[in-house]
Amino acid sequence: MTKEGELDIKDLELIDMDSETQPMTADGAGAAEKNGTVKIKVPEEEVKFTGLSKDELMKVAGTAGWVRTRWVLLGLFWLGWLGMLAGAIVIIVQAPRCQPIPEMNWWNDGPLYQIDDLSAFTEEGQIKGVEEKLDMLNQLKVKGLLLGPFHQAQANQLSTLDLQKIDPAKGTLEELQSLMEKAHKKGISVVLDLTPNYLGNKPWFSGGKSVEVMEKLKEAAKYWLDLGVDGIKVSDLGAASAMVDWQSIPDTTLNNDTETELPRKKALIGVVSGKSVSQVSELLNTSSVNLLVSDLLTNITGGAERAQAIQLLLDRNDPRNVGWTLGAATSTHLANEAKTPELVKLYQLLLFTLPGTPVFLYGDEIGLQAQGKESPMMLWDIEKEPEEGAAVNETAEADRKARVENRKWFKTLSDLRGKERSLLHGEYHTLNSSGSALAYLRLWDQSDRYVVAVNWGSAPATLTPRSTGKAELPSEALVRLSTDTELEVDAMVSLKAITLGPGRGVLLQFPFTS
């Protein structure tokens, strides 16, 4: 071997020695070279599944195995579909059916607000002043205004009676039409009180004048209803319905029902005072009025007696024809009947949660109270707080705050009644009563149930509600509204016994269970 060849061998040995001293690389190249081999990294090709081709599918489409598979899958599909259909039918059949909602008229949807003295309601003492207050009345969820009487008449003088003309001191026909237009846009109906001899001793005059009076009333009713008034109201219904040709008045009201884009049924509202439960019930069945407002709750003060009167009246008559009030039937403010701010709130709770229509006299929402025979002036600035640094009459300030709270309570109740079906048109069941307290249940179909408990006495009272055949009472219920500090709102309380302080009330709620 030549020297040149020897040098080549040595060079190769040195190269091998150098490769052994090289560090291993991450991909193992060093190890490969050490073993005398070289690893070449070949990039992997992405494998995509393309499925069977059309030709491949056609080869197996008609095979016995594939046909059986298709039939099995088709059968499973239809079995599943029929199973779901059967399940849906079972659920529908077994589910409790919803009770149809009864037809409600506008006077059933919310409170009616009576303004019998325009000079006390607004500074102007005229119809246009009522229009200016519509926004505030709308906040109270008022559904109807009972206005007047303000037609032309002199006390006990039938010859001066003109039921189709407005007393100029009270406003004009144009002002009344403007009021009706704006009220209707807010969903508020307007009713005129057409009691003929409202300034005299007897509302329907004395002596044998019934035929003439009824003829004037019939013509006036048609005149006002044709102009867009939503109803008429008359006082002393007992005397009126006993007069000759009385039935012509309900007939006139019925025949003036309008069928427009938004039908607004016409109402005939009667008012009575000093009548027994049986007499009120009889008038409801014989007078053909759409709504009868009585002073039963004012005349009957005992808890058991009130419970019996309410239950009897509702059992014998359609609740949609029953109007409840404390004072408005005799133009007396609720606060004069209630005596204290706490009782004002209690009676508001009672009126809003009884089946039927609550009727309030202007100012009842703030506890306005008459100090004498004159109508008290309505207060519109109760939200205005004393200026900072100004001298404050503590008694007057406490009175203002009480009025604010009464109005807030009124708004809450009015809003709740309009939203909750059990309160709007639910059944009524007496649960318990005592000498000065009453508890009752309101329920409708599958809606939440409400228990109302009120104590208008001067001492604490404990009521023990009893389940009815319509609904089993749960062990406890949620306090929705309360005037009793011992029963906090949103707290759960036992229904085995409800203890209320004097002049206190509570509204409890519990859910429907099948």
C-alpha positions as CSV (number, residue, x, y, z in Angstrom):
1,M,0.0,0.0,0.0
2,T,1.4,3.4,-0.9
3,K,2.0,6.2,1.4
4,E,-0.8,8.0,-0.2
5,G,-3.1,5.2,0.6
6,E,-1.9,5.0,4.2
7,L,-2.6,8.7,4.6
8,D,-6.1,8.2,3.3
9,I,-6.8,5.5,5.9
10,K,-5.4,7.6,8.6
11,D,-7.6,10.5,7.5
12,L,-10.6,8.3,7.6
13,E,-9.8,7.1,11.1
14,L,-9.4,10.7,12.2
15,I,-12.8,11.5,10.7
16,D,-14.4,8.7,12.6
17,M,-12.8,9.8,15.8
18,D,-14.0,13.4,15.3
19,S,-17.6,12.1,14.7
20,E,-17.5,10.3,18.0
21,T,-16.7,13.4,19.8
22,Q,-19.6,15.3,18.2
23,P,-22.6,15.9,20.5
24,M,-25.8,14.1,19.9
25,T,-28.4,16.2,18.0
26,A,-32.1,16.4,18.9
27,D,-33.2,14.3,16.0
28,G,-30.7,11.5,16.7
29,A,-28.5,12.3,13.7
30,G,-25.4,11.9,15.8
31,A,-26.4,8.4,16.8
32,A,-27.1,7.5,13.2
33,E,-23.7,8.7,12.1
34,K,-22.0,6.9,14.9
35,N,-23.5,3.6,13.6
36,G,-22.3,4.4,10.2
37,T,-25.8,5.2,8.9
38,V,-27.4,8.5,7.8
39,K,-31.1,9.1,8.6
40,I,-33.0,11.2,6.1
41,K,-36.3,12.8,7.4
42,V,-39.0,12.4,4.9
43,P,-42.1,14.7,5.4
44,E,-45.3,12.7,6.0
45,E,-48.1,13.2,3.6
46,E,-51.5,14.2,5.0
47,V,-53.9,11.3,4.8
48,K,-57.4,12.3,3.8
49,F,-60.5,10.0,4.0
50,T,-62.4,10.3,0.8
51,G,-65.0,7.6,1.5
52,L,-66.1,5.0,-1.0
53,S,-66.4,6.0,-4.6
54,K,-69.6,5.8,-6.5
55,D,-68.5,2.6,-8.2
56,E,-67.6,1.0,-4.9
57,L,-70.9,2.0,-3.4
58,M,-72.8,0.6,-6.4
59,K,-71.1,-2.8,-5.9
60,V,-72.5,-3.2,-2.4
61,A,-75.8,-1.3,-2.7
62,G,-77.8,-4.3,-3.7
63,T,-76.2,-6.9,-1.5
64,A,-78.4,-8.7,1.1
65,G,-76.4,-7.3,4.1
66,W,-76.8,-3.7,3.0
67,V,-80.5,-4.1,2.3
68,R,-81.1,-5.6,5.7
69,T,-79.1,-2.8,7.3
70,R,-81.2,-0.1,5.6
71,W,-84.5,-1.7,6.6
72,V,-83.3,-2.0,10.2
73,L,-82.3,1.7,10.3
74,L,-85.6,2.8,8.7
75,G,-87.6,0.7,11.2
76,L,-85.7,2.2,14.1
77,F,-86.4,5.7,12.8
78,W,-90.1,5.2,12.6
79,L,-90.3,3.5,15.9
80,G,-88.5,6.4,17.5
81,W,-90.8,8.9,15.8
82,L,-93.9,7.1,16.8
83,G,-92.6,6.8,20.4
84,M,-92.1,10.6,20.6
85,L,-95.5,11.2,19.2
86,A,-97.1,8.9,21.7
87,G,-95.2,10.5,24.5
88,A,-96.3,14.0,23.4
89,I,-100.0,12.8,23.3
90,V,-99.7,11.3,26.8
91,I,-98.3,14.6,28.1
92,I,-101.0,16.6,26.5
93,V,-103.8,14.3,27.7
94,Q,-102.5,14.1,31.3
95,A,-101.6,17.8,31.6
96,P,-104.1,19.9,33.5
97,R,-106.3,21.9,31.1
98,C,-106.1,25.7,31.4
99,Q,-109.4,27.4,32.4
100,P,-110.7,29.8,29.9
101,I,-110.3,33.4,31.0
102,P,-113.7,35.1,31.4
103,E,-114.6,38.1,29.3
104,M,-113.6,41.3,31.1
105,N,-115.1,44.7,30.5
106,W,-113.1,47.9,30.9
107,W,-114.7,48.6,34.3
108,N,-113.3,45.3,35.6
109,D,-109.7,46.0,34.6
110,G,-108.8,48.4,37.3
111,P,-110.0,51.0,39.8
112,L,-112.7,53.6,39.0
113,Y,-111.9,57.1,40.2
114,Q,-114.8,59.4,41.2
115,I,-114.5,63.1,40.9
116,D,-117.8,64.6,42.1
117,D,-116.6,68.1,42.9
118,L,-114.5,69.7,40.2
119,S,-113.9,72.8,42.3
120,A,-112.1,70.7,44.9
121,F,-110.2,68.5,42.5
122,T,-108.4,71.3,40.6
123,E,-107.7,74.9,41.2
124,E,-109.6,75.8,38.0
125,G,-112.7,73.9,39.2
126,Q,-113.4,72.9,35.6
127,I,-113.3,70.0,33.3
128,K,-110.1,71.1,31.7
129,G,-108.4,70.8,35.0
130,V,-109.1,67.1,35.0
131,E,-107.4,66.7,31.6
132,E,-104.3,68.3,33.0
133,K,-104.1,65.6,35.7
134,L,-104.6,62.6,33.4
135,D,-100.9,61.6,33.5
136,M,-101.0,61.4,37.3
137,L,-104.2,59.4,37.2
138,N,-102.7,57.1,34.6
139,Q,-99.8,56.3,37.0
140,L,-102.4,55.0,39.4
141,K,-103.6,52.5,36.7
142,V,-107.1,54.1,36.8
143,K,-109.4,52.6,34.2
144,G,-112.4,54.9,34.5
145,L,-113.3,58.4,35.6
146,L,-116.7,59.0,37.2
147,L,-117.4,62.7,36.6
148,G,-120.0,65.0,38.0
149,P,-122.9,65.5,38.2
150,F,-122.3,68.9,36.5
151,H,-125.3,69.2,34.2
152,Q,-127.6,72.3,34.5
153,A,-130.2,72.0,37.3
154,Q,-131.6,73.9,40.2
155,A,-132.4,72.2,43.5
156,N,-135.8,70.5,43.4
157,Q,-136.9,72.4,40.2
158,L,-137.6,69.8,37.5
159,S,-138.4,72.6,35.0
160,T,-134.8,73.8,35.2
161,L,-133.3,70.3,34.6
162,D,-131.3,70.0,31.4
163,L,-129.2,66.8,31.4
164,Q,-127.8,67.5,28.0
165,K,-126.1,70.8,28.9
166,I,-123.0,71.3,31.1
167,D,-123.1,74.0,33.8
168,P,-121.0,76.8,32.3
169,A,-119.2,77.2,35.7
170,K,-117.8,73.7,35.2
171,G,-116.7,73.8,31.6
172,T,-117.8,73.4,28.0
173,L,-118.7,70.6,25.7
174,E,-115.5,71.1,23.8
175,E,-113.5,70.7,27.0
176,L,-115.3,67.4,27.8
177,Q,-114.7,66.1,24.3
178,S,-111.0,67.0,24.6
179,L,-110.8,65.2,27.9
180,M,-112.4,62.1,26.5
181,E,-110.1,62.0,23.5
182,K,-107.0,62.2,25.6
183,A,-108.3,59.8,28.3
184,H,-109.1,57.2,25.7
185,K,-105.6,57.4,24.4
186,K,-104.4,56.4,27.9
187,G,-106.9,53.6,28.2
188,I,-109.1,55.5,30.6
189,S,-112.9,55.6,30.1
190,V,-115.1,58.5,31.0
191,V,-118.5,58.1,32.8
192,L,-121.0,61.0,33.5
193,D,-123.1,61.1,36.6
194,L,-126.6,62.0,35.4
195,T,-128.4,61.8,38.7
196,P,-131.1,64.4,38.0
197,N,-131.8,66.3,41.2
198,Y,-128.2,66.1,42.6
199,L,-128.5,69.5,44.3
200,G,-131.9,68.8,45.9
201,N,-133.3,66.7,48.7
202,K,-134.1,63.6,46.7
203,P,-132.0,62.6,43.7
204,W,-135.2,61.7,41.6
205,F,-137.4,64.6,42.8
206,S,-140.5,64.0,44.8
207,G,-144.1,63.5,43.7
208,G,-145.5,61.9,40.5
209,K,-142.7,63.1,38.1
210,S,-141.2,59.8,37.2
211,V,-142.4,59.7,33.6
212,E,-141.0,63.1,32.8
213,V,-137.7,62.4,34.6
214,M,-137.2,59.1,32.9
215,E,-137.9,60.6,29.5
216,K,-135.3,63.3,30.1
217,L,-132.8,60.8,31.3
218,K,-133.3,58.5,28.4
219,E,-132.8,61.3,25.9
220,A,-129.7,62.5,27.7
221,A,-128.2,59.0,28.0
222,K,-128.5,58.6,24.2
223,Y,-127.1,62.0,23.6
224,W,-124.0,61.6,25.7
225,L,-123.3,58.0,24.6
226,D,-123.5,59.0,21.0
227,L,-120.9,61.7,21.7
228,G,-118.5,59.1,22.9
229,V,-119.1,59.0,26.7
230,D,-118.3,55.5,28.0
231,G,-121.2,55.2,30.4
232,I,-123.6,56.9,32.7
233,K,-123.9,56.7,36.5
234,V,-127.0,57.3,38.7
235,S,-127.4,57.5,42.4
236,D,-130.1,56.0,44.6
237,L,-130.6,53.1,42.2
238,G,-133.3,51.6,44.4
239,A,-135.6,54.6,43.8
240,A,-134.6,54.9,40.1
241,S,-135.2,51.3,39.2
242,A,-138.6,51.3,40.8
243,M,-139.8,54.2,38.5
244,V,-141.9,53.8,35.4
245,D,-139.9,53.2,32.2
246,W,-136.6,52.5,34.1
247,Q,-135.8,49.6,31.7
248,S,-135.5,52.1,28.9
249,I,-132.3,53.3,30.4
250,P,-130.4,50.0,30.4
251,D,-131.8,49.4,26.9
252,T,-130.4,52.7,25.7
253,T,-127.0,51.9,27.2
254,L,-127.0,48.4,25.6
255,N,-128.1,49.7,22.2
256,N,-125.2,52.3,22.2
257,D,-122.5,49.7,22.5
258,T,-120.0,50.5,19.7
259,E,-118.2,48.1,17.4
260,T,-115.1,50.0,16.4
261,E,-111.6,48.9,15.9
262,L,-111.2,48.9,19.7
263,P,-114.7,48.2,21.1
264,R,-115.5,50.1,24.2
265,K,-118.6,48.8,25.8
266,K,-121.0,51.3,27.4
267,A,-121.6,51.0,31.1
268,L,-124.6,51.7,33.3
269,I,-123.4,52.2,36.8
270,G,-125.8,52.4,39.8
271,V,-125.1,53.5,43.4
272,V,-127.0,52.6,46.5
273,S,-126.5,53.2,50.2
274,G,-128.1,51.9,53.4
275,K,-129.1,48.6,51.7
276,S,-128.8,45.1,53.1
277,V,-126.9,42.3,51.3
278,S,-130.2,40.8,50.1
279,Q,-131.4,44.2,48.8
280,V,-128.2,44.8,47.0
281,S,-128.3,41.3,45.5
282,E,-131.9,41.8,44.3
283,L,-131.0,45.1,42.7
284,L,-128.2,43.5,40.8
285,N,-130.6,40.9,39.4
286,T,-133.5,43.2,38.6
287,S,-132.1,46.6,37.6
288,S,-130.0,45.5,34.6
289,V,-127.0,47.7,35.6
290,N,-123.5,46.7,34.5
291,L,-122.0,47.7,37.9
292,L,-123.6,48.3,41.3
293,V,-121.6,50.2,43.9
294,S,-122.8,49.9,47.4
295,D,-121.7,50.9,50.9
296,L,-122.0,47.4,52.4
297,L,-118.4,47.5,53.7
298,T,-119.0,50.8,55.5
299,N,-122.2,49.6,57.2
300,I,-121.0,46.2,58.2
301,T,-118.0,46.4,60.5
302,G,-117.7,42.9,62.1
303,G,-115.2,40.5,60.7
304,A,-117.6,37.5,60.6
305,E,-120.4,39.7,59.3
306,R,-118.3,41.2,56.6
307,A,-117.1,37.7,55.5
308,Q,-120.6,36.5,55.3
309,A,-121.9,39.5,53.4
310,I,-119.0,39.3,50.9
311,Q,-119.4,35.6,50.3
312,L,-123.2,35.9,50.0
313,L,-123.0,38.7,47.5
314,L,-120.4,36.9,45.3
315,D,-122.2,33.6,45.4
316,R,-125.5,35.1,44.2
317,N,-124.1,37.5,41.6
318,D,-121.5,37.8,38.9
319,P,-118.5,39.5,40.5
320,R,-118.0,41.5,37.4
321,N,-121.1,43.5,38.3
322,V,-120.1,44.2,41.9
323,G,-118.4,47.4,42.9
324,W,-116.7,47.8,46.3
325,T,-116.0,51.1,48.1
326,L,-115.6,52.6,51.5
327,G,-117.1,56.1,51.3
328,A,-117.4,56.8,47.5
329,A,-121.1,55.6,47.5
330,T,-122.0,58.5,49.8
331,S,-119.2,60.9,48.6
332,T,-117.3,60.3,51.8
333,H,-113.5,60.0,51.7
334,L,-111.9,56.7,52.7
335,A,-109.8,58.4,55.3
336,N,-112.9,59.7,57.1
337,E,-114.1,56.1,57.4
338,A,-110.6,54.6,58.2
339,K,-109.6,57.3,60.7
340,T,-105.8,56.4,60.6
341,P,-103.2,56.3,57.8
342,E,-102.6,52.6,58.6
343,L,-106.3,51.8,58.1
344,V,-106.3,53.7,54.9
345,K,-103.7,51.3,53.5
346,L,-105.5,48.3,55.0
347,Y,-108.8,49.3,53.3
348,Q,-107.0,49.9,50.0
349,L,-105.6,46.4,50.3
350,L,-109.1,45.1,50.9
351,L,-110.7,46.9,48.0
352,F,-108.1,45.9,45.5
353,T,-108.1,42.2,46.4
354,L,-111.8,41.5,46.5
355,P,-113.5,40.1,43.4
356,G,-115.2,43.0,41.5
357,T,-114.3,46.6,40.9
358,P,-112.8,48.9,43.5
359,V,-114.2,52.5,43.4
360,F,-112.4,55.4,45.0
361,L,-113.2,59.0,45.7
362,Y,-110.6,61.5,44.5
363,G,-107.8,61.8,47.1
364,D,-108.4,58.3,48.6
365,E,-105.0,57.3,47.2
366,I,-103.3,59.8,49.5
367,G,-105.6,59.5,52.5
368,L,-107.2,62.9,51.9
369,Q,-109.7,63.7,54.7
370,A,-112.5,66.1,54.9
371,Q,-112.6,68.3,58.1
372,G,-116.2,69.5,57.7
373,K,-119.1,69.3,55.2
374,E,-117.1,70.9,52.4
375,S,-115.2,68.8,50.0
376,P,-111.5,68.9,50.8
377,M,-109.1,70.4,48.3
378,M,-107.0,67.8,46.4
379,L,-103.3,68.0,47.3
380,W,-100.9,67.8,44.3
381,D,-97.6,68.7,45.8
382,I,-97.0,66.0,48.4
383,E,-93.8,64.8,46.6
384,K,-92.2,68.2,47.2
385,E,-89.8,68.0,50.1
386,P,-89.0,71.0,52.4
387,E,-86.2,73.2,51.1
388,E,-82.8,72.7,52.8
389,G,-82.4,75.0,55.8
390,A,-86.1,75.9,55.9
391,A,-88.1,75.7,59.1
392,V,-90.0,72.4,59.2
393,N,-93.3,71.7,60.9
394,E,-92.8,68.2,62.1
395,T,-96.5,67.4,62.2
396,A,-97.0,68.6,58.7
397,E,-93.9,66.8,57.4
398,A,-95.0,63.6,59.0
399,D,-98.5,64.0,57.4
400,R,-96.9,64.6,54.0
401,K,-94.7,61.5,54.3
402,A,-97.7,59.4,55.2
403,R,-99.6,60.7,52.1
404,V,-96.6,59.8,49.9
405,E,-96.5,56.3,51.4
406,N,-100.3,55.9,50.9
407,R,-100.0,56.8,47.3
408,K,-97.1,54.5,46.7
409,W,-99.0,51.6,48.4
410,F,-102.1,52.4,46.2
411,K,-100.0,52.3,43.0
412,T,-98.4,49.0,44.0
413,L,-101.7,47.4,44.7
414,S,-103.3,48.7,41.5
415,D,-100.4,47.5,39.4
416,L,-100.4,44.0,41.1
417,R,-104.1,43.6,40.6
418,G,-103.9,44.3,36.9
419,K,-101.1,41.7,36.4
420,E,-102.1,38.8,38.6
421,R,-104.9,36.7,37.3
422,S,-105.9,35.3,40.7
423,L,-106.5,38.9,41.9
424,L,-108.1,40.1,38.7
425,H,-110.7,37.4,38.1
426,G,-109.9,34.6,40.5
427,E,-112.3,32.7,42.9
428,Y,-112.9,34.0,46.4
429,H,-112.9,31.7,49.5
430,T,-113.2,32.8,53.1
431,L,-110.5,31.2,55.2
432,N,-111.2,32.6,58.6
433,S,-112.7,35.6,60.4
434,S,-113.0,37.1,63.8
435,G,-114.6,40.1,65.5
436,S,-112.4,42.6,63.6
437,A,-110.3,40.5,61.2
438,L,-110.7,38.5,58.0
439,A,-108.6,36.2,55.9
440,Y,-109.5,35.0,52.4
441,L,-108.0,33.2,49.4
442,R,-107.9,34.3,45.8
443,L,-107.1,31.7,43.2
444,W,-107.3,31.2,39.5
445,D,-106.5,28.0,37.6
446,Q,-102.8,27.4,37.6
447,S,-101.7,30.9,38.6
448,D,-100.1,31.8,41.9
449,R,-102.5,31.9,44.8
450,Y,-103.0,34.9,47.2
451,V,-104.0,34.9,50.9
452,V,-105.2,38.3,52.2
453,A,-105.4,38.9,56.0
454,V,-106.6,42.2,57.5
455,N,-107.2,43.3,61.0
456,W,-109.1,46.6,61.3
457,G,-109.5,46.3,65.1
458,S,-107.7,48.2,67.9
459,A,-106.0,45.1,69.3
460,P,-103.8,42.3,67.8
461,A,-105.7,39.4,66.1
462,T,-104.7,35.9,65.2
463,L,-106.3,34.2,62.2
464,T,-106.0,30.5,61.5
465,P,-106.7,29.9,57.8
466,R,-108.4,26.7,56.9
467,S,-107.9,24.8,53.6
468,T,-110.8,24.9,51.2
469,G,-112.1,22.2,48.9
470,K,-110.6,24.2,46.0
471,A,-107.1,24.5,47.3
472,E,-105.0,22.9,50.0
473,L,-103.0,25.5,51.8
474,P,-99.3,25.0,52.1
475,S,-97.5,25.1,55.5
476,E,-96.1,28.6,54.6
477,A,-96.3,31.4,52.1
478,L,-94.3,34.4,50.9
479,V,-95.0,37.8,52.2
480,R,-95.7,39.9,49.1
481,L,-97.0,43.1,50.7
482,S,-97.4,44.0,54.4
483,T,-98.2,46.9,56.7
484,D,-97.2,44.9,59.7
485,T,-93.5,45.3,60.7
486,E,-93.5,41.8,62.2
487,L,-94.2,40.4,58.7
488,E,-91.4,41.5,56.5
489,V,-91.8,41.5,52.7
490,D,-90.2,38.5,50.9
491,A,-90.1,36.5,54.2
492,M,-91.7,33.1,54.5
493,V,-94.4,32.9,57.2
494,S,-96.5,30.0,58.6
495,L,-100.1,29.7,57.4
496,K,-101.1,27.7,60.5
497,A,-101.7,31.0,62.3
498,I,-101.3,34.6,61.1
499,T,-101.0,37.3,63.8
500,L,-101.6,40.9,62.8
501,G,-101.2,44.0,64.8
502,P,-104.1,46.5,65.2
503,G,-104.9,48.2,61.9
504,R,-102.5,45.9,59.9
505,G,-102.8,43.8,56.8
506,V,-100.7,41.4,54.7
507,L,-100.8,39.9,51.3
508,L,-99.3,36.4,51.0
509,Q,-98.4,34.4,47.9
510,F,-97.8,30.7,47.2
511,P,-97.5,28.8,43.9
512,F,-100.0,26.5,42.3
513,T,-99.2,22.8,42.7
514,S,-101.0,20.1,40.7
